[in-house]
Amino acid sequence: MSFYDKVNGVIGQPYDKFKNHCWHLVEYLVPTAPKLEGTAESLRTSVGHFQEELNKTALVEVTSFKDQDIIVLGRGGTYHHAGVFCNGGVVHADVGGTIWQSLSDIRNIYPEVKGLRS
């Protein structure tokens, strides 16, 4: 199944903090994404835990995004949410379900946007 087929299949899927949170989505769409330690709840709610786990990976920061890049999102110097770049936007697991949002809309919600590539 192609990356784009996977994206089309997940759009609209309901959010579930145990089975369908943001990093589960990243792992599904980007097969080379690292497995992060911790529970979905600790990755989502612990201010520093997600950032600490990201720092342990071999992911490389990129400034020009391409499809399948991991996009981490945050505020105040801490990243706490993630998605995957696709067609000029970010596919991510939002509380209302998995959605695609344009990069400009994402930047209005999350002032800190960083691209990572494995």
N, C-alpha and C positions, 0 to 999 in steps of 0.2 A: 504494500500500500504506500502510495507516495505521501510526502509531507503535506501536500495540499488536500489530498483525500482525507488525511487524518484531521487537518484543521476543519474541513467542512463537516466532519463527523462529530466534532466536539462542540461546535458553536451551538449555544442554547442548552447544553447539558447543565443540569442543576448543580449548584455548589454544594459540597459536602466536606466539612473540615477534616474528615477522616479518610475519605476515598477520592475526593476530587478538589483538592486545594491547589494553590498556585504551583508548588514545586512538583506535585504529581503530574500536572499538565506539562510542565517543562520536561520532565523525564519521558513522558509519552511522546511528545513532539520532537524532542532532540535526543536520539538514542545515546549519544556520547556524553550527555549531561551527567555530572557526578551525583552519586547518592549522598544526600546530606544526613548527618546524624541527628537524631532527635525526633520527637513526635510532631505531627502536623500542628498541634496546639503550641508547642514550644517554638517552632519555627515561625509561627504566625504572631504569637503574642509577646514573646520575650524580645525586648528591644534590641539587645545585642546578639542574641543567639544566631539568628539568620546570618548576620554580618560575619560573625566568628566562623561559622561553617563555610561561608563563601571564601573567606580568607585562606582556608585550608586546601582549597582546590587548585588545580593547575589551569584554571580558566584564565584567558588573556583578555585584558580590556581592549575594546575597539571603539573608535570614534565614528566610524562610518558603518552603519548597520546594513546587514544583508539578511535575506530570509533564512530562518533557523538560528539566528543569533539569540542568545539568552539576554533578556532585558530585565535588569533589576531596577526597582523603583523605590523611592524613599523621600523622606523629609528630614530636615535637621541633622544631616550628616550620617543618618543611619538608613540602610536599605532593609525593607521588611516585606516586600512584595516582588513577584517575578512573573514574567510572561515570555512570549517568544515573538520575535519580529517576523512579520508576514505582510507583504504587499503594502509597505509604507505605514504600517500600524503595528499594534501589539495585541496578540491573542492572550487573554489572561482569565483566570477564574475569579470572577467578581461574586459578591454575595448573592446577586440576582441570577447567576449562571455564567457560563463561559461565553465571553464576548470578544469581539474585535473592536478596537478603538484606534483612531488615527493617532499618530505620534503627537500632533499638536494638542489634541484633547487630553492625552495622557499627561503631557507636560503641564497642563492646567491643574491637574489633580495631584500629580507627583512632581515637584520641582526638580528632583534629582533623578536623572535617568542615566543608566550606565549600560553599555553593551558589553557582553562577554562572549567569548568564543572558545571552544575546546579544540 
